[in-house]
Amino acid sequence: MRMAPGPVRPTTLEAPPSPRVLWVGVAGEAWLALSRAARALGCEPVQASAPGAVSLELSRARPRLVLVHWRQVSERGPGGLGSLKSRVGASGAPVVLVAEPETPAEVLEAADAEGVEDCLLAPVGEAAVRARLATLLGARPPPVTSERYSPRVVLLAGGAGGARTWAGLGSLLEVSGHHLLYSATVEGAAARVEEHGSAPHLLIAVGDGARGGVWARSGTAARALLEGVPSLTVTPAESGRAATLLPRIHAMLGREGASLRVEERVPFCCPVEFGEGGPQGLAWTSGVSFALSPGGLFVRTLVPARPGAAVTLRIHLPTTGERLESHGVVAWANPFAPRDGLCCPHGMGVRFMGMGPPRLMHLRQLCQATASP
């Protein structure tokens, strides 16, 4: 006699762990704002301040976002966080500094060395944290680009050194807002084009100074795939002179060089607030700048304004305690996206607009003082 089978228990699947958000600092108002924003988006907030506790939390599970209070950087000194960005992974969680307008410049410089990618100004609002988390979780659409302001894709094919061949020029192009693909050979360049899914706007190759010498070593399929792509062939010596190549490349890409003069910028660490007009007036957020020029600045932030947008800037000068205000236009923007390896930084390049002579003269003096040995 066969027995009737018993009730079948449904298979229970374990729910995936909630994304973690790590706060490196003491419990306080910033921690409370972070906790509320994280829980509202289904994330798990975690707090740690002691070096051992931070290492323990990083070993348990990789966080989606790391916020560091500026006093943690100040108290531990340069390198005191143990290269935090390298420990969370180059393509892992972004690191955000929580600073104040009067945060010392040396602390901002140390934060830059730690790999900080954004900055929140205290008092930290829940909306500011929510905007960053929404971007990381894919709940916030990226800024709409326009053909005039959108970055160009540049393909660099260079010798046996690969990406190392383009260390100087590649960095300048990335900070100018261009998206780069690297390859050691023209054959590899064709493969990168297929992988990327669209043709690049420009191909730069290292050769003997003549296009024929570079392309003669490539196969028929590679030549056919790259046919019609504007190209620039440079010698190994020319590839090391990045500043002289940059104007030629911008001209070939049809970019306006006046707002992209990266070689004129000088290192200058300062918190920056930017406001973009909306139905309810200016919507303010913050970031951090590590490069400044009389013509514009680069703002690191995970939530840049859309390219072409008019913005109002508040530049906090830690060296003098002043706040420099100006209007600007977003020349280019690189919103957050999962990336691996060498790539353009998250943020936006802003060109100053309508800055009066006294402020412009003051800015030039600051840049000259910073550039002088």
N, C-alpha and C positions, 0 to 999 in steps of 0.2 A: 504494500500500500504506500503510495507516494504521498509525502507530506506537502502541504501547500507551503510555498515559500513565504518567509516572514516579510515584514515590511522593509522595503528598501530605503535605507537612509540616504538622503541627498548628499552629494559630495559638497563639502564646504570649501570654498576657495578663500585663502587668506587675502585680505585686502592689501593692496600695495601700501607701503609706508608713506606717510605724509611727507612732502618736501620739507626739509629742515632749513631754518634761518638762524645763523649763528651771530650772537651779539658779543663782541669782545669789549668788555667794560663793566663797570659796576651797575647795579640795579638803580634805576632812576626814571626820570620822565621820558628819556629817549627809549629806554627799555620797555616802558609801558606802551608808548606809541607803536613800537615795533611789534609787541605782543598782540595788540588789538588788530593791527593791519594783517599780521600773519595768520591769525586764527580766522579772520573774516574770509580769507582766501584759501582756507583749508591747509595751511602750513603749520609746522611745529616750531615755535620759537625756543631757542636754547641760549642760555647765558653762561659766560665764562670770563674770568679775568686773570686768574693765575696762569703762568705759562704751561704748567702741567695740565691744567684743566682744558686749556685750548687745544693742546696736542691730543688729549683724550677724546674730545668731541670730534676732532677732525678724523681720528682713527675709527670712530664708530660708524659714521656715515658721512658721505660727502654732502655738504650743505648746498643749497641753491643760491644763497646769498650770504655774504659776510659783511657785517658792519663793525667798524672799529672806532672807538672814541679816541679823539686826538691825544688825550692825556696818556693813553696806553702807549702811543708812539713816543710822546715826550719823556715819559718816565723810563722807558727802556732804551731810548737812544737809537741811533742808526743801526739797523739790523737787529734790533731788540725783539722784534716779532718773529725772528727766525725765517725771513723770506716767506712771509705768509702766502703770497700769491703762488709761489712755486710749490708750496705744500698742498694747496687746494687744486692745483693743476692749471696749466696755461689755458686750457679750454674749459675749465670748470667754473666754479662760482665766482662771480665778480666781487671785488673787494671795494667797499664804500667807506670813505672816511666821514665821520661825524665831527665837524669842526665848528668854530665860532669865528665871526669876522676878525677878531683880534688874535687868532691862533698864530703863533710865531712862524716866520718864514722857514726857519730851520726844521720845524716839525713837518711842514708841508713838503719840504725837500726830502726828508726821511720817508714820508708817506709815498712819495713818488718812487723812491728806491724799493719800497715794499710792493709796488705794483698796484697802487690804488687806481681805480677806474672811474670813480664818481665821488661826489662830495655832497653831504647834506649839512645845512647850517642849522645850528641849535637856536631856538627850541625846535626839535624835530616834530613835524606834524604827521599825523596818521596818513593823510592824503599823499604826502611825499613818499612814504614807504610803500603805500599801496600801489602807486604808479610804477615803482621799480619792480615790485613783485609781479604785477600784472604783465609787465613787459617780459620778464623771465619765464612766466608760465604760459605765454602766448595769448593772453587775454586782451592785450592792447595792440591794435593794428599799427604797423610801422608808418612813419610819416610818408605822405604822398610826395613823390619826386616829380620834377619837371625836366624836360630835355635840357633846358638851359642850365640848370643847377645840378643835375644828377651826376654822380661820379662816373668816370670812364673805366672800363676794364682794360688793363694793360698786361700784355703777355711778355715775360722776360725769359729769353732762352740764352743761357750763357755758359759755355765751356764746362770743363770738368768740375768746377767749383760749385755749380748749381746756384742756389740762392745766395751763397756766400759771395759770389761774384758781384752781386748787386747790393751789398750791405749799405753803401752810402746812398746811391740813387734810389734804391727800393724804399728806404726809410723816408726820404723826402717826398716821394710820390705817395706813400701811404698817409703821411701827415697832411698832404694836400687833398686827401679825400678820394684818391683813386683806389679801385680794387685791383689787386695784382694776382697774377698766376705765375708761378715760377717753374722753369724746366731747365735741365742741363743740355738738352739737344733740341733740334727742330722737330725730330720725330716725337720726342716727349711732349713738345709744345702742342703738336697736333692731337695727341692723346688727352692733354689737359683741356683743349677746346671741346672735344667730344664729351668729356666728363662734365664740363661747365654747362654745356647745352646751348651756348650761343657764341657767335663770333666776337672776338675782342675788337676794341676800337683801334688798337695799335699793337704791333709786334716789334719789340726791341731785341736785337740779337748781337752777340759778340762775334766778330769775324775779322777778316783782313781788311776791312774798310770797303769792300765791294759786296753787294748783295749776292752776286753770282757765286762767290766763294763759299758762303754759308749755305745757300740753297742747293749747291751742287752735291753736297754730302747728304741731302735728304731724299727720301723715297718719293715715288710718284703720288702715293696716297696722301702723304703729308703736304706736298706742294698743292695738290688739288683742294685739300681742306682749308688751307690758309690762303688760297688764291683770292685776291681782291682786298685782303686786309692791309691797310697802310703799314709800312715797315720802316724801321730805322736801324741801320747796321753801324755799329761802332767798334772801334779797336779796343783791345784790353786796356790800353792806357786811357782812352777816352772814358771808359766805363767807370774809372776811379775819380773822374772830375765831375761830380754830380751837379754842382752849382751851375756849371757852364752848359750842361745838357738840359737842365730843367726848362729854361725858356723855349728851347727848340721843341721839346716834347709838348709843352702846353700849347704852342702854336699849331702843332700837328693835330692835337686833340680838339682844337677850337675852343679852348678854355680862356677866359679872361685872366691875364696874368697879374693884373693889378691887385686882385684880392687873394692871390695864391703865392705871394712872395715869401715862401717859408724861409729862404736863406737869410732874410732880413730880420727874422724873429730872434729874440734872445731869451734865454731861460729866465722865467719870472713866475714864481709860485704865488698864487692868490686865489681865494674863493671868489666865485662869480655867481651872481643871480641874474636870471634872464626872464623877462616877461613877454608873453605873446598875447596879442589882443584877442578877445573872445566876446561872446554875448554879454557876459557879466563883467567886462573890463579886463584888465591884465591878469593872466594866470601865471603866478610866479613859481619858479622852481630854481634849483641850484646845480652847480657843478664846480669844477676846479680847472684852473688854467696853469699850465707849466711853460707856456711860451707866449710871448707878447711882442707886438710891433706897433709902430705908429699907424699902420693901416688896418690892423685887425688882430684877432687872437683865436686860439684854438681852445675850445671848452670840452673837457672830458665829462661825459654824462651818459647814462644809459637811456635817457629820455630826451633826445635832442628835439628841437623844433623842426618843422618841415623845411626843406630847402626852398629858398626864395622868400621865407617869411620875414617880416619886419619885427624886430625884437628891441626891447629896452634893456639895457645892461646896467648892472651895479657891480663894479669891480672893486673889491675890498683890498686895499694896499696894506699888507701887514707891516711893511718896513716903516711906513709913516703914520698908520692908523687912519688914513683918509679913505673916503669912498668916492670913486670916480664914476660918474654916470654918463651914459652915451646911448645914442640910438645906433642900430646896426641892421644888417640884412644877412641871413644865413646863406653863405656861399655854397656850402655842401653839408651833408649830414650822413653819418653812418650809424643807423640804429642798431640795437642789440640783435645779434644772430649767432647761433652756435658756430664757432669757428675753430680751426685747428692750425697750428703753426703760425708763421709770420703773416700778419694781416693788418689792415688799417685799424686804427683805434676807434673805439666807440666814442661818439661825440659829434661836434660840429665846428666848422670854421665860420667865424663871424667877421664881416667887414664893417668897420666903423662908418657911419653915415652922419653927416651934419655936425661933427664935433667942432666946437668953437675954437678959435685960435689959442686962447689961454690954456684950455685943457689939452689941446694937441701939443702945444709947446711943453707942457708939464709931462705928458706921456713920452715925448722924445727925450727929455732929460732923464726920465727913469730908465728908458731903454739904453741910453748912452752910458749911464752910470752902471747898469748891470753888465753891459758888454765890455767895459773897460777892465783891465786886469787889476 
